Amino acid sequence: MAEENEEDLELELAEAGFAFKAEMWATNFFMGYWKHVLASLIVLLLSVLFYGQYQTYVQRVQRATAAKIANVERELPGPVISLSSLKSQGNPDVTDEKLCKAGDDITTIAKESSGASSVEAYLKASELFRLCGDAAKRRAVLETAAGAGRGVLNHAAVAALANLDLEEDRGDEAVNGFTALRDGSTGFLAEQAAIDLGLALEHLGRDNDAQAVYADFLAKWPDSPRADQVRGRQGPTTAGNQPIEDPPADEGEAG
């Protein structure tokens, strides 16, 4: 009986549970690779720190660039955005000499800056060169802005270059510029480029091509807020803008 009781008391080893196994695996892994884990953690923390420092640096550069441009604008009769209106009104303080000098000063600021603030400075300089009539400097700063700009800033620079091409009777280059913007953009920017392309083709007397652009616009973006504007540019034979017919004459008048 005693032997039978001893056999009954023999217990089999229980298999370790999943949680215990996972804990032991993690412990062994950490003990074996703790140096690698620590190094990765340090790299991650340094990356976050450097990124924060970089963002602070970018913001500081942008504020410094904006302050320098503001100092140049103080020497002008008004902000760059208002100078075209002031010049058209015959303001005696808006002289070509002042405008070109301001354009040169802002170009220097743009060269000393970087990123979006630099591109914005080049675009302001291009407007000053447009107003003072220096097409060569205007093209140079716009080409630099187009090469460095991204998104909306790139769109603005390329569109300005295309408009300059139109002014200088370089129609093919203008059409190519607007076409590239339309095909390479999305949303609002693509719509704007399509409208600019149509207007450029009209300016060049290529009415059939312009009508094709407008038709394509309405096919792609029928619900666009500017769809009515595009329909207004369509010719009288298009479905979007049928000619208004005279009402039929009264029978009494016909007699």
Secondary structure, 3 states (H helix, E strand, C coil): CHHHHHHHHCCCCCCCCHHHHHHHHHHHHHHHHHHHHHHHHHHHHHHHHHHHHHHHHHHHHHHHHHHHHHHHHHCCCCCHHHHHHHHHCCCCCCCHHHHHHHHHHHHHHHHHCCHHHHHHHHHHHHHHHHHHCCHHHHHHHHHHHHHHCCCHHHHHHHHHHHHHHHHCCCHHHHHHHHHHHHHHCCHHHHHHHHHHHHHHHHHCCCHHHHHHHHHHHHHHCCCCCCHHHHHHHCCCCCHHHCCCCCCCCCHHHHC
